[in-house]
Amino acid sequence: MIQEYDLIVIGSGPAGEKAAVKAAYFDYNVALLEKNDFFGGAGIQTGTLPSKTLKETALYLSGVYNKGIFSMDKEFGRHAGIQDFMYRKNLVTHEGGNSVKQNLIDHKVTIYKGCAEFINEHEILVKTEDKEEVVHGKNIVIATGSYPVHPSNIPFDQKRVHDSDSILTIDRFPKSLCVLGAGVVGCEYATIFAAMGIPTYIINNSDKILGFLDTEIAQALVMRMQKNGIQILFNNSVDRLHAPSGEEDPLTIELKNGEVLKCDMFLFAAGRNGNTKQLKCKNAGILMNERETINVNAKFQTNVSHIYAVGDVVGFPALASTSMDQGRIAIAHMFNTKDLEHLATVFPYGIYTVPEVSMVGMTEEYATKNVVDYGVGYSNYKDTIRGKILGDTDNGFLKLIFEKQSKVIVGVHIIGVLATEIIHYGMSLVKERMTLENVIATVFNFPSLHDLYKYASYDALSSLKGKRVRGKEERIGLSSQIISQ
Ligand SMILES: Cc1cc2nc3c(=O)[nH]c(=O)nc-3n(C[C@H](O)[C@H](O)[C@H](O)COP(=O)(O)OP(=O)(O)OC[C@H]3O[C@@H](n4cnc5c(N)ncnc54)[C@H](O)[C@@H]3O)c2cc1C
């Protein structure tokens, strides 16, 4: 007999977990299908959580933020082995996966282990190695995520030539690392390995890293990455990669500009596609988009009205943060729960590099292009007491963008320690259209990094009067460093 459910969710990543649990909370009969042995998808197992844990581990083991700040350098990190490096990542992903499973169990979601494929628009075949089962869903949510693409000129071997999944399984540190792609994943891993003292290169096919960032912040990150020993090869790419069989011999990377780079390990971080190959969406009549993603409307409904798709499988912005809400919004629409109508239009971007970067709202380039009469205000970590206590080896700063006439804050950009945390106050400012005066009338804990907002607001107000206290170089540490973009 075919089991029938009010809802079938395919995939246990952030999007699928939240969709399944929300529907179950509202007393619907829910099944979740997961093909992997471990729960949580890229969010928990191979993407967000492991990379963030490795970043914290690298900071801890290398002591990069403690050097010369607390009198004693913590040099022992340089001798840490790969097991030390991976220890916490393994623990946290294991616990994270178990928490997802437990959450599903606690909400009485029925779990099927196996790979899902559509038979028709209501029936799904769940396949394991030794068993096949058909389940019927009145409604279906596809939350199958994305996978790293493998271009044919890159000989992936999961030993020395990696994608962002297999880099998590290395059993020795690279002697040197070359990363292809200066998007979020590429920049994060480059800074993690560089923090561990590993000579690191990034190859990028344009003259800007992280194209969506405010250009000044992207340049500031480039300078800090270069200072931390990362060489960035702009406007370049890989033609061919030769991996010799002997592990002692370096990889030979032939670049588009004719140069050759020798390196011990390679990480491809230049693109992900929607995980739809195994689903056989055609059998359900679901319309696809480019890069194997699924076409959806603002409620995450596909062209087949009872089938929804959420998370990475629908493409941009492809974040764990937004994927979870997409799952919840789909359920709200499906079962008319009336508690979450649409995805927030104002949300932050967090880049967990060393140093961290985070932004919300308009960039200066966007403001210029859209003819906003804007001004900017800056503040430096080193000018705040909390920044002085922390040592601020990154020369961090915050940049506010505001509408000149109304003094409403329309963009916040931060580079420095805890940028991804303190951005959330900035998000409220942008979302609630708060003014510079609103910020200076606010009392923060003292000392706290939130002083950055106050100082940047004072700087912005001063700029309106034509009396800025600090020059650009002093403000953001642009002096005497190289940038090639
Ligand atoms: C290195 C890296 C770092 C990242 N860092 C961040 C970050 O800092 N912040 C952030 O917000 N986002 C980050 N992301 C993005 C984030 O991981 C994804 O946006 C998020 O995981 C997408 O969630 P999802 O539920 O759509 O898909 P996934 O998390 O990929 O989950 C999909 C699940 O579906 C299962 N599945 C697939 N096909 C089938 C099938 N046919 N049958 C059954 N099951 C199937 C998979 O096994 C998987 O468990 C990062 C990604 C990477 C790669």
The ligand as a Tripos MOL2 file, in Angstrom:
@<TRIPOS>MOLECULE
LIG
   53    58     1     0     0
SMALL
NO_CHARGES

@<TRIPOS>ATOM
      1 C1         31.5770   26.1560    1.6910 C.3       1 LIG1
      2 C2         30.2140   26.7880    1.8930 C.ar      1 LIG1
      3 C3         30.0490   27.7550    2.8590 C.ar      1 LIG1
      4 C4         28.7990   28.3420    3.0680 C.ar      1 LIG1
      5 N1         28.6710   29.3010    4.0330 N.ar      1 LIG1
      6 C5         27.4480   29.8600    4.2540 C.ar      1 LIG1
      7 C6         27.2860   30.8400    5.2730 C.ar      1 LIG1
      8 O1         28.2340   31.2230    5.9500 O.2       1 LIG1
      9 N2         26.0600   31.3470    5.4960 N.ar      1 LIG1
     10 C7         24.9730   30.9530    4.7570 C.ar      1 LIG1
     11 O2         23.8590   31.4540    5.0100 O.2       1 LIG1
     12 N3         25.0930   30.0290    3.7690 N.ar      1 LIG1
     13 C8         26.3070   29.4870    3.5010 C.ar      1 LIG1
     14 N4         26.4450   28.5440    2.5170 N.ar      1 LIG1
     15 C9         25.2680   28.1740    1.7050 C.3       1 LIG1
     16 C10        24.3850   27.1580    2.4260 C.3       1 LIG1
     17 O3         25.1390   26.0290    2.8150 O.3       1 LIG1
     18 C11        23.2590   26.7420    1.5080 C.3       1 LIG1
     19 O4         22.6310   27.9150    1.0330 O.3       1 LIG1
     20 C12        22.2320   25.8910    2.2410 C.3       1 LIG1
     21 O5         22.8090   24.7410    2.7690 O.3       1 LIG1
     22 C13        21.1000   25.5020    1.2790 C.3       1 LIG1
     23 O6         20.1790   24.7400    1.9910 O.3       1 LIG1
     24 P1         19.2270   23.7270    1.2310 P.3       1 LIG1
     25 O7         18.3390   23.1460    2.2850 O.co2     1 LIG1
     26 O8         18.5940   24.3880    0.0790 O.co2     1 LIG1
     27 O9         20.1830   22.6100    0.6030 O.3       1 LIG1
     28 P2         21.2730   21.6660    1.2520 P.3       1 LIG1
     29 O10        21.7570   22.1860    2.5330 O.co2     1 LIG1
     30 O11        22.2630   21.3970    0.1990 O.co2     1 LIG1
     31 O12        20.4740   20.3110    1.5370 O.3       1 LIG1
     32 C14        19.9480   19.5350    0.4960 C.3       1 LIG1
     33 C15        19.6860   18.1240    0.9960 C.3       1 LIG1
     34 O13        18.9150   17.4350    0.0140 O.3       1 LIG1
     35 C16        19.3930   16.1000   -0.0920 C.3       1 LIG1
     36 N5         19.0270   15.5900   -1.4300 N.ar      1 LIG1
     37 C17        19.4430   16.0590   -2.6340 C.ar      1 LIG1
     38 N6         18.8600   15.3700   -3.6340 N.ar      1 LIG1
     39 C18        18.0610   14.4320   -3.0530 C.ar      1 LIG1
     40 C19        17.2050   13.4340   -3.5650 C.ar      1 LIG1
     41 N7         17.0110   13.2610   -4.8690 N.pl3     1 LIG1
     42 N8         16.5580   12.6510   -2.6720 N.ar      1 LIG1
     43 C20        16.7140   12.8300   -1.3350 C.ar      1 LIG1
     44 N9         17.5140   13.7720   -0.8050 N.ar      1 LIG1
     45 C21        18.1670   14.5770   -1.6480 C.ar      1 LIG1
     46 C22        20.8980   16.2510    0.0980 C.3       1 LIG1
     47 O14        21.4880   15.0230    0.4770 O.3       1 LIG1
     48 C23        20.9540   17.2990    1.1940 C.3       1 LIG1
     49 O15        20.9530   16.7180    2.4790 O.3       1 LIG1
     50 C24        27.6830   27.9410    2.2780 C.ar      1 LIG1
     51 C25        27.8490   26.9530    1.3010 C.ar      1 LIG1
     52 C26        29.1040   26.3760    1.0830 C.ar      1 LIG1
     53 C27        29.2650   25.3230    0.0270 C.3       1 LIG1
@<TRIPOS>BOND
     1     1     2 1
     2     2     3 ar
     3     2    52 ar
     4     3     4 ar
     5     4     5 ar
     6     4    50 ar
     7     5     6 ar
     8     6     7 ar
     9     6    13 1
    10     7     8 2
    11     7     9 ar
    12     9    10 ar
    13    10    11 2
    14    10    12 ar
    15    12    13 ar
    16    13    14 ar
    17    14    15 1
    18    14    50 ar
    19    15    16 1
    20    16    17 1
    21    16    18 1
    22    18    19 1
    23    18    20 1
    24    20    21 1
    25    20    22 1
    26    22    23 1
    27    23    24 1
    28    24    25 2
    29    24    26 1
    30    24    27 1
    31    27    28 1
    32    28    29 2
    33    28    30 1
    34    28    31 1
    35    31    32 1
    36    32    33 1
    37    33    34 1
    38    33    48 1
    39    34    35 1
    40    35    36 1
    41    35    46 1
    42    36    37 ar
    43    36    45 ar
    44    37    38 ar
    45    38    39 ar
    46    39    40 ar
    47    39    45 ar
    48    40    41 1
    49    40    42 ar
    50    42    43 ar
    51    43    44 ar
    52    44    45 ar
    53    46    47 1
    54    46    48 1
    55    48    49 1
    56    50    51 ar
    57    51    52 ar
    58    52    53 1
@<TRIPOS>SUBSTRUCTURE
     1 LIG1         1 GROUP 0 **** ****
